Amino acid sequence: MSRVLRLNPVACAGHGACAELLPELISLDEWGYPLLAPGPVPAGLARRARRAVAACPALALAMADSPPSADSEKTQSQDRAGPSAGPARLGT
């Protein structure tokens, strides 16, 4: 499962440390608040992303598991259900 950056905008104080440590994924708006790039954190940037999270003085930045897409959820639930899921046919 991939990881994504999450920001708590209420807790963020706009220090900008995250953008300095991870400019590939975090930019700052005109007021100095972070704007996160959409999508998962690339494997090559995961270490720097964890460093940016740890450096946030307001604890407003976090890394979380990205939610699975609707298509993968459907496939996983069908795989778990197996071939016996569904009504049984009697008398055929």
Biopython code that builds the backbone (N, CA, C, O; Angstrom):
import numpy as np
from Bio.PDB.StructureBuilder import StructureBuilder

atoms = [
    (1, "MET", "N", (0.848, -1.176, 0.000)),
    (1, "MET", "CA", (0.000, 0.000, 0.000)),
    (1, "MET", "C", (0.896, 1.241, 0.000)),
    (1, "MET", "O", (1.917, 1.282, 0.686)),
    (2, "SER", "N", (0.511, 2.219, -0.754)),
    (2, "SER", "CA", (1.311, 3.439, -0.849)),
    (2, "SER", "C", (0.938, 4.416, 0.262)),
    (2, "SER", "O", (-0.104, 4.288, 0.905)),
    (3, "ARG", "N", (1.797, 5.374, 0.466)),
    (3, "ARG", "CA", (1.612, 6.380, 1.518)),
    (3, "ARG", "C", (1.378, 7.734, 0.874)),
    (3, "ARG", "O", (1.907, 8.017, -0.201)),
    (4, "VAL", "N", (0.583, 8.572, 1.532)),
    (4, "VAL", "CA", (0.307, 9.927, 1.055)),
    (4, "VAL", "C", (0.547, 10.910, 2.187)),
    (4, "VAL", "O", (0.484, 10.548, 3.362)),
    (5, "LEU", "N", (0.822, 12.150, 1.827)),
    (5, "LEU", "CA", (0.965, 13.209, 2.820)),
    (5, "LEU", "C", (-0.411, 13.770, 3.127)),
    (5, "LEU", "O", (-1.240, 13.925, 2.230)),
    (6, "ARG", "N", (-0.651, 14.071, 4.379)),
    (6, "ARG", "CA", (-1.899, 14.692, 4.819)),
    (6, "ARG", "C", (-1.543, 15.938, 5.623)),
    (6, "ARG", "O", (-0.559, 15.949, 6.363)),
    (7, "LEU", "N", (-2.344, 16.981, 5.474)),
    (7, "LEU", "CA", (-2.119, 18.235, 6.181)),
    (7, "LEU", "C", (-3.356, 18.601, 6.982)),
    (7, "LEU", "O", (-4.477, 18.549, 6.475)),
    (8, "ASN", "N", (-3.142, 18.973, 8.241)),
    (8, "ASN", "CA", (-4.220, 19.504, 9.066)),
    (8, "ASN", "C", (-4.121, 21.024, 8.946)),
    (8, "ASN", "O", (-3.279, 21.639, 9.601)),
    (9, "PRO", "N", (-4.973, 21.638, 8.114)),
    (9, "PRO", "CA", (-4.851, 23.080, 7.876)),
    (9, "PRO", "C", (-5.144, 23.930, 9.114)),
    (9, "PRO", "O", (-4.670, 25.062, 9.215)),
    (10, "VAL", "N", (-5.906, 23.399, 10.035)),
    (10, "VAL", "CA", (-6.207, 24.151, 11.262)),
    (10, "VAL", "C", (-4.962, 24.228, 12.151)),
    (10, "VAL", "O", (-4.690, 25.261, 12.763)),
    (11, "ALA", "N", (-4.217, 23.132, 12.213)),
    (11, "ALA", "CA", (-3.024, 23.099, 13.067)),
    (11, "ALA", "C", (-1.828, 23.807, 12.428)),
    (11, "ALA", "O", (-0.935, 24.271, 13.137)),
    (12, "CYS", "N", (-1.802, 23.893, 11.107)),
    (12, "CYS", "CA", (-0.650, 24.462, 10.405)),
    (12, "CYS", "C", (-0.497, 25.947, 10.734)),
    (12, "CYS", "O", (-1.456, 26.718, 10.691)),
    (13, "ALA", "N", (0.748, 26.324, 11.067)),
    (13, "ALA", "CA", (1.055, 27.724, 11.380)),
    (13, "ALA", "C", (1.848, 28.398, 10.267)),
    (13, "ALA", "O", (2.231, 29.560, 10.401)),
    (14, "GLY", "N", (2.098, 27.687, 9.173)),
    (14, "GLY", "CA", (2.775, 28.287, 8.038)),
    (14, "GLY", "C", (4.259, 28.523, 8.239)),
    (14, "GLY", "O", (4.805, 29.480, 7.689)),
    (15, "HIS", "N", (4.924, 27.680, 9.008)),
    (15, "HIS", "CA", (6.370, 27.835, 9.221)),
    (15, "HIS", "C", (7.157, 27.595, 7.933)),
    (15, "HIS", "O", (8.180, 28.242, 7.708)),
    (16, "GLY", "N", (6.693, 26.676, 7.088)),
    (16, "GLY", "CA", (7.339, 26.407, 5.807)),
    (16, "GLY", "C", (8.484, 25.415, 5.849)),
    (16, "GLY", "O", (9.130, 25.187, 4.827)),
    (17, "ALA", "N", (8.754, 24.821, 6.995)),
    (17, "ALA", "CA", (9.849, 23.852, 7.090)),
    (17, "ALA", "C", (9.612, 22.662, 6.170)),
    (17, "ALA", "O", (10.560, 22.135, 5.587)),
    (18, "CYS", "N", (8.378, 22.236, 6.034)),
    (18, "CYS", "CA", (8.063, 21.081, 5.193)),
    (18, "CYS", "C", (8.436, 21.347, 3.735)),
    (18, "CYS", "O", (8.990, 20.474, 3.068)),
    (19, "ALA", "N", (8.140, 22.530, 3.249)),
    (19, "ALA", "CA", (8.447, 22.870, 1.858)),
    (19, "ALA", "C", (9.950, 22.987, 1.626)),
    (19, "ALA", "O", (10.432, 22.696, 0.531)),
    (20, "GLU", "N", (10.684, 23.405, 2.633)),
    (20, "GLU", "CA", (12.140, 23.482, 2.499)),
    (20, "GLU", "C", (12.750, 22.090, 2.428)),
    (20, "GLU", "O", (13.722, 21.869, 1.706)),
    (21, "LEU", "N", (12.180, 21.153, 3.177)),
    (21, "LEU", "CA", (12.721, 19.802, 3.226)),
    (21, "LEU", "C", (12.242, 18.917, 2.079)),
    (21, "LEU", "O", (12.914, 17.952, 1.717)),
    (22, "LEU", "N", (11.089, 19.241, 1.511)),
    (22, "LEU", "CA", (10.502, 18.390, 0.475)),
    (22, "LEU", "C", (9.862, 19.226, -0.635)),
    (22, "LEU", "O", (8.652, 19.151, -0.852)),
    (23, "PRO", "N", (10.665, 20.016, -1.331)),
    (23, "PRO", "CA", (10.094, 20.906, -2.360)),
    (23, "PRO", "C", (9.496, 20.167, -3.554)),
    (23, "PRO", "O", (8.706, 20.742, -4.303)),
    (24, "GLU", "N", (9.864, 18.900, -3.740)),
    (24, "GLU", "CA", (9.305, 18.123, -4.839)),
    (24, "GLU", "C", (7.811, 17.846, -4.656)),
    (24, "GLU", "O", (7.088, 17.673, -5.638)),
    (25, "LEU", "N", (7.348, 17.803, -3.406)),
    (25, "LEU", "CA", (5.951, 17.476, -3.130)),
    (25, "LEU", "C", (5.182, 18.570, -2.407)),
    (25, "LEU", "O", (3.954, 18.522, -2.337)),
    (26, "ILE", "N", (5.896, 19.562, -1.866)),
    (26, "ILE", "CA", (5.229, 20.604, -1.081)),
    (26, "ILE", "C", (5.681, 21.979, -1.562)),
    (26, "ILE", "O", (6.873, 22.284, -1.578)),
    (27, "SER", "N", (4.724, 22.791, -1.947)),
    (27, "SER", "CA", (5.003, 24.186, -2.285)),
    (27, "SER", "C", (4.245, 25.061, -1.300)),
    (27, "SER", "O", (3.421, 24.563, -0.532)),
    (28, "LEU", "N", (4.512, 26.342, -1.315)),
    (28, "LEU", "CA", (3.842, 27.263, -0.402)),
    (28, "LEU", "C", (2.947, 28.212, -1.190)),
    (28, "LEU", "O", (3.300, 28.651, -2.284)),
    (29, "ASP", "N", (1.786, 28.522, -0.622)),
    (29, "ASP", "CA", (0.907, 29.500, -1.274)),
    (29, "ASP", "C", (1.395, 30.914, -0.950)),
    (29, "ASP", "O", (2.427, 31.086, -0.300)),
    (30, "GLU", "N", (0.667, 31.903, -1.396)),
    (30, "GLU", "CA", (1.112, 33.294, -1.220)),
    (30, "GLU", "C", (1.170, 33.740, 0.241)),
    (30, "GLU", "O", (1.793, 34.758, 0.545)),
    (31, "TRP", "N", (0.534, 33.000, 1.149)),
    (31, "TRP", "CA", (0.563, 33.328, 2.577)),
    (31, "TRP", "C", (1.558, 32.465, 3.352)),
    (31, "TRP", "O", (1.698, 32.607, 4.567)),
    (32, "GLY", "N", (2.253, 31.565, 2.637)),
    (32, "GLY", "CA", (3.253, 30.721, 3.289)),
    (32, "GLY", "C", (2.731, 29.397, 3.803)),
    (32, "GLY", "O", (3.431, 28.705, 4.542)),
    (33, "TYR", "N", (1.524, 29.032, 3.428)),
    (33, "TYR", "CA", (0.958, 27.755, 3.865)),
    (33, "TYR", "C", (1.209, 26.689, 2.802)),
    (33, "TYR", "O", (1.218, 26.989, 1.609)),
    (34, "PRO", "N", (1.412, 25.445, 3.235)),
    (34, "PRO", "CA", (1.789, 24.392, 2.289)),
    (34, "PRO", "C", (0.652, 23.948, 1.372)),
    (34, "PRO", "O", (-0.517, 23.904, 1.756)),
    (35, "LEU", "N", (1.046, 23.626, 0.155)),
    (35, "LEU", "CA", (0.169, 23.010, -0.834)),
    (35, "LEU", "C", (0.803, 21.672, -1.182)),
    (35, "LEU", "O", (1.936, 21.626, -1.662)),
    (36, "LEU", "N", (0.080, 20.581, -0.942)),
    (36, "LEU", "CA", (0.626, 19.250, -1.161)),
    (36, "LEU", "C", (0.336, 18.764, -2.572)),
    (36, "LEU", "O", (-0.755, 18.970, -3.104)),
    (37, "ALA", "N", (1.321, 18.123, -3.162)),
    (37, "ALA", "CA", (1.121, 17.503, -4.470)),
    (37, "ALA", "C", (0.170, 16.321, -4.288)),
    (37, "ALA", "O", (0.282, 15.591, -3.303)),
    (38, "PRO", "N", (-0.759, 16.121, -5.216)),
    (38, "PRO", "CA", (-1.678, 14.989, -5.089)),
    (38, "PRO", "C", (-0.974, 13.667, -5.366)),
    (38, "PRO", "O", (0.059, 13.627, -6.035)),
    (39, "GLY", "N", (-1.534, 12.613, -4.856)),
    (39, "GLY", "CA", (-1.015, 11.281, -5.140)),
    (39, "GLY", "C", (-0.079, 10.764, -4.077)),
    (39, "GLY", "O", (0.233, 11.456, -3.108)),
    (40, "PRO", "N", (0.366, 9.539, -4.270)),
    (40, "PRO", "CA", (1.243, 8.910, -3.280)),
    (40, "PRO", "C", (2.650, 9.488, -3.289)),
    (40, "PRO", "O", (3.093, 10.083, -4.272)),
    (41, "VAL", "N", (3.332, 9.301, -2.182)),
    (41, "VAL", "CA", (4.727, 9.719, -2.054)),
    (41, "VAL", "C", (5.580, 8.692, -2.800)),
    (41, "VAL", "O", (5.514, 7.504, -2.486)),
    (42, "PRO", "N", (6.373, 9.119, -3.770)),
    (42, "PRO", "CA", (7.245, 8.174, -4.480)),
    (42, "PRO", "C", (8.225, 7.511, -3.510)),
    (42, "PRO", "O", (8.668, 8.130, -2.543)),
    (43, "ALA", "N", (8.551, 6.268, -3.776)),
    (43, "ALA", "CA", (9.443, 5.512, -2.887)),
    (43, "ALA", "C", (10.774, 6.234, -2.678)),
    (43, "ALA", "O", (11.324, 6.197, -1.578)),
    (44, "GLY", "N", (11.292, 6.882, -3.701)),
    (44, "GLY", "CA", (12.556, 7.588, -3.585)),
    (44, "GLY", "C", (12.508, 8.815, -2.701)),
    (44, "GLY", "O", (13.552, 9.316, -2.283)),
    (45, "LEU", "N", (11.317, 9.308, -2.409)),
    (45, "LEU", "CA", (11.170, 10.492, -1.552)),
    (45, "LEU", "C", (10.587, 10.158, -0.177)),
    (45, "LEU", "O", (10.361, 11.060, 0.630)),
    (46, "ALA", "N", (10.346, 8.893, 0.096)),
    (46, "ALA", "CA", (9.689, 8.503, 1.355)),
    (46, "ALA", "C", (10.499, 8.923, 2.578)),
    (46, "ALA", "O", (9.934, 9.406, 3.559)),
    (47, "ARG", "N", (11.805, 8.743, 2.525)),
    (47, "ARG", "CA", (12.640, 9.111, 3.676)),
    (47, "ARG", "C", (12.580, 10.609, 3.937)),
    (47, "ARG", "O", (12.445, 11.038, 5.083)),
    (48, "ARG", "N", (12.679, 11.408, 2.876)),
    (48, "ARG", "CA", (12.610, 12.862, 3.035)),
    (48, "ARG", "C", (11.218, 13.299, 3.472)),
    (48, "ARG", "O", (11.082, 14.276, 4.208)),
    (49, "ALA", "N", (10.188, 12.593, 3.032)),
    (49, "ALA", "CA", (8.824, 12.917, 3.460)),
    (49, "ALA", "C", (8.665, 12.661, 4.959)),
    (49, "ALA", "O", (8.054, 13.461, 5.668)),
    (50, "ARG", "N", (9.216, 11.546, 5.439)),
    (50, "ARG", "CA", (9.151, 11.269, 6.886)),
    (50, "ARG", "C", (9.909, 12.341, 7.667)),
    (50, "ARG", "O", (9.490, 12.733, 8.756)),
    (51, "ARG", "N", (11.023, 12.813, 7.110)),
    (51, "ARG", "CA", (11.802, 13.877, 7.766)),
    (51, "ARG", "C", (10.992, 15.175, 7.830)),
    (51, "ARG", "O", (11.007, 15.868, 8.847)),
    (52, "ALA", "N", (10.291, 15.499, 6.750)),
    (52, "ALA", "CA", (9.463, 16.711, 6.739)),
    (52, "ALA", "C", (8.337, 16.604, 7.765)),
    (52, "ALA", "O", (8.020, 17.577, 8.450)),
    (53, "VAL", "N", (7.739, 15.425, 7.869)),
    (53, "VAL", "CA", (6.681, 15.213, 8.864)),
    (53, "VAL", "C", (7.241, 15.413, 10.272)),
    (53, "VAL", "O", (6.629, 16.088, 11.099)),
    (54, "ALA", "N", (8.397, 14.828, 10.536)),
    (54, "ALA", "CA", (9.004, 14.935, 11.869)),
    (54, "ALA", "C", (9.425, 16.360, 12.195)),
    (54, "ALA", "O", (9.447, 16.745, 13.364)),
    (55, "ALA", "N", (9.760, 17.153, 11.170)),
    (55, "ALA", "CA", (10.248, 18.519, 11.393)),
    (55, "ALA", "C", (9.132, 19.540, 11.564)),
    (55, "ALA", "O", (9.409, 20.686, 11.920)),
    (56, "CYS", "N", (7.895, 19.169, 11.325)),
    (56, "CYS", "CA", (6.790, 20.137, 11.427)),
    (56, "CYS", "C", (6.601, 20.567, 12.883)),
    (56, "CYS", "O", (6.227, 19.747, 13.721)),
    (57, "PRO", "N", (6.854, 21.842, 13.197)),
    (57, "PRO", "CA", (6.737, 22.287, 14.591)),
    (57, "PRO", "C", (5.294, 22.296, 15.101)),
    (57, "PRO", "O", (5.067, 22.240, 16.310)),
    (58, "ALA", "N", (4.336, 22.365, 14.206)),
    (58, "ALA", "CA", (2.929, 22.388, 14.616)),
    (58, "ALA", "C", (2.284, 21.006, 14.576)),
    (58, "ALA", "O", (1.108, 20.860, 14.908)),
    (59, "LEU", "N", (3.048, 19.989, 14.171)),
    (59, "LEU", "CA", (2.536, 18.620, 14.031)),
    (59, "LEU", "C", (1.322, 18.562, 13.099)),
    (59, "LEU", "O", (0.396, 17.778, 13.310)),
    (60, "ALA", "N", (1.347, 19.400, 12.077)),
    (60, "ALA", "CA", (0.218, 19.486, 11.153)),
    (60, "ALA", "C", (0.376, 18.586, 9.936)),
    (60, "ALA", "O", (-0.586, 18.383, 9.195)),
    (61, "LEU", "N", (1.564, 18.046, 9.716)),
    (61, "LEU", "CA", (1.834, 17.218, 8.558)),
    (61, "LEU", "C", (1.959, 15.771, 8.997)),
    (61, "LEU", "O", (2.574, 15.480, 10.023)),
    (62, "ALA", "N", (1.377, 14.863, 8.223)),
    (62, "ALA", "CA", (1.423, 13.438, 8.547)),
    (62, "ALA", "C", (1.503, 12.624, 7.266)),
    (62, "ALA", "O", (1.151, 13.096, 6.185)),
    (63, "MET", "N", (1.970, 11.398, 7.410)),
    (63, "MET", "CA", (1.923, 10.436, 6.310)),
    (63, "MET", "C", (0.926, 9.362, 6.696)),
    (63, "MET", "O", (0.920, 8.877, 7.827)),
    (64, "ALA", "N", (0.080, 8.996, 5.740)),
    (64, "ALA", "CA", (-0.946, 7.990, 6.003)),
    (64, "ALA", "C", (-1.018, 7.018, 4.839)),
    (64, "ALA", "O", (-0.570, 7.319, 3.733)),
    (65, "ASP", "N", (-1.583, 5.861, 5.100)),
    (65, "ASP", "CA", (-1.829, 4.912, 4.023)),
    (65, "ASP", "C", (-2.858, 5.509, 3.092)),
    (65, "ASP", "O", (-3.861, 6.068, 3.534)),
    (66, "SER", "N", (-2.607, 5.389, 1.806)),
    (66, "SER", "CA", (-3.583, 5.916, 0.855)),
    (66, "SER", "C", (-4.741, 4.946, 0.758)),
    (66, "SER", "O", (-4.537, 3.732, 0.764)),
    (67, "PRO", "N", (-5.956, 5.467, 0.669)),
    (67, "PRO", "CA", (-7.110, 4.579, 0.571)),
    (67, "PRO", "C", (-7.080, 3.844, -0.764)),
    (67, "PRO", "O", (-6.706, 4.423, -1.784)),
    (68, "PRO", "N", (-7.474, 2.568, -0.763)),
    (68, "PRO", "CA", (-7.498, 1.841, -2.029)),
    (68, "PRO", "C", (-8.551, 2.421, -2.962)),
    (68, "PRO", "O", (-9.554, 2.980, -2.518)),
    (69, "SER", "N", (-8.312, 2.282, -4.244)),
    (69, "SER", "CA", (-9.278, 2.789, -5.213)),
    (69, "SER", "C", (-10.532, 1.920, -5.184)),
    (69, "SER", "O", (-10.497, 0.795, -4.687)),
    (70, "ALA", "N", (-11.620, 2.429, -5.706)),
    (70, "ALA", "CA", (-12.886, 1.692, -5.723)),
    (70, "ALA", "C", (-12.741, 0.400, -6.517)),
    (70, "ALA", "O", (-13.313, -0.621, -6.134)),
    (71, "ASP", "N", (-11.991, 0.421, -7.610)),
    (71, "ASP", "CA", (-11.815, -0.781, -8.421)),
    (71, "ASP", "C", (-11.066, -1.865, -7.650)),
    (71, "ASP", "O", (-11.439, -3.037, -7.705)),
    (72, "SER", "N", (-10.004, -1.478, -6.929)),
    (72, "SER", "CA", (-9.249, -2.490, -6.200)),
    (72, "SER", "C", (-10.047, -3.017, -5.023)),
    (72, "SER", "O", (-9.907, -4.189, -4.673)),
    (73, "GLU", "N", (-10.882, -2.191, -4.396)),
    (73, "GLU", "CA", (-11.744, -2.670, -3.314)),
    (73, "GLU", "C", (-12.717, -3.711, -3.823)),
    (73, "GLU", "O", (-12.935, -4.736, -3.177)),
    (74, "LYS", "N", (-13.306, -3.449, -4.991)),
    (74, "LYS", "CA", (-14.268, -4.381, -5.560)),
    (74, "LYS", "C", (-13.587, -5.712, -5.867)),
    (74, "LYS", "O", (-14.134, -6.773, -5.564)),
    (75, "THR", "N", (-12.409, -5.665, -6.461)),
    (75, "THR", "CA", (-11.678, -6.883, -6.799)),
    (75, "THR", "C", (-11.310, -7.646, -5.540)),
    (75, "THR", "O", (-11.438, -8.869, -5.501)),
    (76, "GLN", "N", (-10.851, -6.939, -4.505)),
    (76, "GLN", "CA", (-10.472, -7.605, -3.267)),
    (76, "GLN", "C", (-11.670, -8.258, -2.608)),
    (76, "GLN", "O", (-11.547, -9.373, -2.101)),
    (77, "SER", "N", (-12.829, -7.606, -2.595)),
    (77, "SER", "CA", (-14.003, -8.196, -1.959)),
    (77, "SER", "C", (-14.486, -9.400, -2.750)),
    (77, "SER", "O", (-14.975, -10.363, -2.161)),
    (78, "GLN", "N", (-14.359, -9.366, -4.073)),
    (78, "GLN", "CA", (-14.742, -10.517, -4.876)),
    (78, "GLN", "C", (-13.776, -11.666, -4.636)),
    (78, "GLN", "O", (-14.192, -12.823, -4.577)),
    (79, "ASP", "N", (-12.485, -11.359, -4.496)),
    (79, "ASP", "CA", (-11.500, -12.395, -4.231)),
    (79, "ASP", "C", (-11.755, -13.051, -2.885)),
    (79, "ASP", "O", (-11.634, -14.270, -2.760)),
    (80, "ARG", "N", (-12.108, -12.260, -1.872)),
    (80, "ARG", "CA", (-12.379, -12.815, -0.543)),
    (80, "ARG", "C", (-13.634, -13.661, -0.553)),
    (80, "ARG", "O", (-13.707, -14.670, 0.150)),
    (81, "ALA", "N", (-14.629, -13.262, -1.345)),
    (81, "ALA", "CA", (-15.894, -13.987, -1.355)),
    (81, "ALA", "C", (-15.739, -15.345, -2.009)),
    (81, "ALA", "O", (-16.397, -16.302, -1.601)),
    (82, "GLY", "N", (-14.898, -15.451, -3.000)),
    (82, "GLY", "CA", (-14.646, -16.721, -3.668)),
    (82, "GLY", "C", (-15.799, -17.153, -4.545)),
    (82, "GLY", "O", (-16.793, -16.437, -4.662)),
    (83, "PRO", "N", (-15.681, -18.308, -5.161)),
    (83, "PRO", "CA", (-16.693, -18.756, -6.102)),
    (83, "PRO", "C", (-17.996, -19.181, -5.451)),
    (83, "PRO", "O", (-19.017, -19.266, -6.134)),
    (84, "SER", "N", (-17.996, -19.453, -4.142)),
    (84, "SER", "CA", (-19.231, -19.920, -3.506)),
    (84, "SER", "C", (-20.157, -18.770, -3.112)),
    (84, "SER", "O", (-21.274, -19.004, -2.652)),
    (85, "ALA", "N", (-19.702, -17.537, -3.289)),
    (85, "ALA", "CA", (-20.555, -16.402, -2.952)),
    (85, "ALA", "C", (-21.704, -16.324, -3.956)),
    (85, "ALA", "O", (-21.539, -16.613, -5.141)),
    (86, "GLY", "N", (-22.831, -15.941, -3.467)),
    (86, "GLY", "CA", (-23.998, -15.839, -4.332)),
    (86, "GLY", "C", (-24.969, -16.965, -4.068)),
    (86, "GLY", "O", (-24.646, -17.884, -3.315)),
    (87, "PRO", "N", (-26.145, -16.926, -4.661)),
    (87, "PRO", "CA", (-27.164, -17.932, -4.376)),
    (87, "PRO", "C", (-26.761, -19.289, -4.937)),
    (87, "PRO", "O", (-26.174, -19.396, -6.014)),
    (88, "ALA", "N", (-27.091, -20.295, -4.186)),
    (88, "ALA", "CA", (-26.807, -21.662, -4.635)),
    (88, "ALA", "C", (-27.905, -22.095, -5.601)),
    (88, "ALA", "O", (-29.076, -21.756, -5.429)),
    (89, "ARG", "N", (-27.514, -22.826, -6.586)),
    (89, "ARG", "CA", (-28.509, -23.343, -7.539)),
    (89, "ARG", "C", (-28.894, -24.746, -7.113)),
    (89, "ARG", "O", (-28.055, -25.640, -7.005)),
    (90, "LEU", "N", (-30.156, -24.910, -6.880)),
    (90, "LEU", "CA", (-30.658, -26.215, -6.476)),
    (90, "LEU", "C", (-31.390, -26.858, -7.638)),
    (90, "LEU", "O", (-32.069, -26.181, -8.412)),
    (91, "GLY", "N", (-31.250, -28.137, -7.751)),
    (91, "GLY", "CA", (-32.014, -28.886, -8.742)),
    (91, "GLY", "C", (-31.584, -28.669, -10.177)),
    (91, "GLY", "O", (-32.405, -28.817, -11.083)),
    (92, "THR", "N", (-30.355, -28.333, -10.416)),
    (92, "THR", "CA", (-29.932, -28.177, -11.805)),
    (92, "THR", "C", (-28.993, -29.259, -12.199)),
    (92, "THR", "O", (-28.531, -29.290, -13.340)),
]
sb = StructureBuilder()
sb.init_structure("model")
sb.init_model(0)
sb.init_chain("A")
sb.init_seg("    ")
for serial, (resi, resn, name, xyz) in enumerate(atoms, 1):
    if name == "N":
        sb.init_residue(resn, " ", resi, " ")
    sb.init_atom(name, np.array(xyz, "f"), 0.0, 1.0, " ", f" {name:<3s}", serial, name[0])
structure = sb.get_structure()
